[in-house]
Amino acid sequence: MTDAGYMVLGDWGIRRLRLFLMQGPVIHDQREGPGIDSLCIPPVDALMAALSPWVVHKKLERIILCGMVGSRNGLLEAPYLHTPVSLGEWTGHLRYVKSHGLDIAISPGLRGINESCAPDVMRGEETQIFGAIRLEPGLAVGTQLLVLPGTHCKWVHLQDGVVAGFTTHITGELLDILRNHSTLLRAGGAQDRSERGFASGLDRGRRSASGLTAALFEARTAQLIEGRTQGWAADFLSGLLIAYEVREALKNAIDIRGVTIVGDPRLTSLYCRALAPYKIGVTELDGNRCAVSGLRLLATASHPDPFQAH
């Protein structure tokens, strides 16, 4: 016997797919799958594989997805909206597709001009942003600064609840490249993972008068000359990159009284440590919770029968 009233909300990013089976406001179950960039099969087949346990036993009324699923390599391209973008504009530009008998809605990403006057884009983070505003209504008042750590970290400026602009720092991707595809971590011994490496990286990045490329090489020389382990050096790189990112992001920030960090608690705590010396108020919000909140906004705004309306 099937259950009624189920809906699937999903965030499909570069590295992973996160699906939430909702029954009303309650998360009934969760599943994960591969990210868009690692698929060896068509996206629709990967989605059906991830949904298969629920499709068999549940009556799925609709599926709401955000993230790279709406890119040109995803399930259906949902064009970017140009900032400034309000909640109403974002929820009003869903794209719809029907597949394997399932009704699927896909949210658009955002595009804009960053602080260097260059083009910038996001897909998926906007769902967390609007979800965060829904959870914390104070974010819809005045000027607010949000940070969304991850593979491509976003620093987002809100003005009265509207996404006014943002800048991307590829800190997470750069750290992965340096750890796995460079010579910087090949000179030390055992993989001791103490926090001292991260703290040293933070301090070096915050106080350094030299450029980032010179500071990065210190991860290698610390192993060769000072006997540091590979684990220490890996954490040093993490602290160094985050510290430089925070320095750069706050360089042009004017009258910033607080920062809201949205993401995985393991990452948000690292950014809290990096922001601590700047004496700025910091609020942490769970990224999964904000994503579900934003996807629920999309579900509420979507047409009750969009496949007749489009």
C-alpha positions, -999 to 999 in steps of 0.1 A, spaced: 0 0 0 14 34 -9 15 65 13 0 98 2 13 133 4 50 128 -3 72 153 -21 109 152 -29 132 182 -24 167 180 -38 199 200 -40 221 186 -68 255 201 -68 288 196 -85 300 169 -60 269 153 -46 231 149 -48 211 154 -16 174 143 -16 149 149 11 116 129 12 90 153 27 57 145 43 42 179 49 69 199 68 86 167 81 117 152 65 107 115 63 139 102 48 171 113 31 193 99 3 225 110 -14 240 103 -48 268 114 -71 273 151 -82 266 163 -117 303 164 -126 309 127 -117 280 111 -136 288 83 -160 251 80 -170 225 106 -181 213 128 -153 177 115 -155 189 79 -151 210 89 -120 180 107 -105 157 77 -111 183 54 -95 185 76 -64 147 79 -62 139 42 -69 134 31 -32 108 59 -28 91 55 -62 83 18 -53 67 25 -19 56 61 -19 32 82 -39 55 111 -50 34 141 -58 62 162 -72 100 168 -71 116 202 -66 153 205 -75 180 232 -73 216 234 -81 236 221 -111 207 201 -122 196 233 -138 229 238 -157 235 230 -194 250 196 -182 220 189 -159 185 176 -164 171 208 -179 188 241 -182 172 269 -161 186 302 -173 204 325 -148 185 355 -133 206 387 -133 210 403 -99 194 421 -81 170 392 -76 141 391 -51 124 360 -37 94 366 -60 115 368 -91 134 337 -82 104 315 -74 86 328 -105 112 314 -130 110 277 -123 114 253 -152 93 222 -155 98 187 -170 80 154 -167 101 122 -167 92 86 -159 58 98 -149 72 122 -123 66 160 -123 99 178 -117 105 215 -111 140 230 -114 150 264 -100 171 290 -118 206 301 -107 218 337 -103 243 357 -123 259 391 -116 290 413 -115 314 407 -87 335 431 -67 362 429 -95 336 439 -121 338 404 -136 309 381 -144 299 357 -116 273 329 -112 258 306 -86 235 276 -87 221 261 -55 234 287 -30 205 310 -38 182 283 -24 201 284 9 201 322 8 163 326 5 158 297 28 180 314 54 159 346 51 128 325 57 143 310 88 158 343 100 135 372 89 160 398 103 181 390 72 155 407 51 161 440 68 188 465 56 222 455 44 234 420 52 265 399 44 262 362 40 290 336 35 283 302 20 315 281 23 320 252 0 338 242 -32 331 277 -45 325 299 -15 300 328 -21 301 361 -3 267 376 -8 253 411 -2 216 414 6 196 446 6 162 443 22 160 407 14 171 411 -22 203 394 -35 221 426 -46 254 410 -56 280 383 -48 316 372 -53 329 337 -56 361 324 -41 372 290 -53 388 282 -19 375 247 -15 384 236 -51 418 251 -48 425 233 -15 415 200 -31 438 206 -60 467 215 -38 462 186 -15 458 160 -42 477 172 -72 506 193 -61 540 186 -44 531 206 -13 522 176 8 548 151 -3 578 160 19 565 152 54 560 122 75 529 107 91 494 121 87 491 138 121 460 159 120 463 184 149 446 217 149 479 235 152 484 234 115 451 252 108 457 278 134 492 285 120 477 289 86 451 313 98 477 334 116 500 334 86 473 343 62 460 371 83 493 387 91 512 381 59 525 410 39 535 387 10 513 372 -17 494 340 -15 516 320 -39 547 326 -17 528 317 15 516 284 -1 551 271 -6 557 273 32 535 242 35 563 223 18 593 240 35 578 235 69 580 197 63 615 198 48 631 222 73 609 222 104 599 185 104 562 192 101 539 163 91 518 160 60 487 163 82 500 196 97 507 209 63 473 200 49 456 219 78 480 248 73 469 251 37 433 251 47 438 278 73 460 299 50 435 298 21 405 307 43 424 335 60 434 350 26 398 347 14 384 364 45 410 392 41 401 398 5 363 396 11 364 421 40 388 445 23 361 465 6 334 458 31 320 490 46 302 492 80 298 455 83 285 447 118 278 411 113 282 381 90 259 351 86 276 319 76 254 292 59 268 257 53 280 225 68 288 230 105 323 216 100 330 244 75 311 272 92 331 266 124 364 271 104 351 304 90 341 315 125 377 311 136 390 330 106 365 359 113 372 360 151 401 385 149 380 410 130 356 415 160 326 410 137 294 394 150 289 360 134 258 338 131 260 302 119 231 285 101 230 249 90 232 246 52 209 216 49 183 232 70 185 264 48 184 244 16 152 226 27 137 259 38 144 274 4 131 244 -15 99 245 5 95 282 -7 98 269 -43 73 242 -36 48 267 -22 53 291 -51 51 265 -79 19 263 -98 -5 235 -86 -5 221 -121 25 236 -138 25 211 -166 -8 225 -177 4 261 -172 36 258 -192 
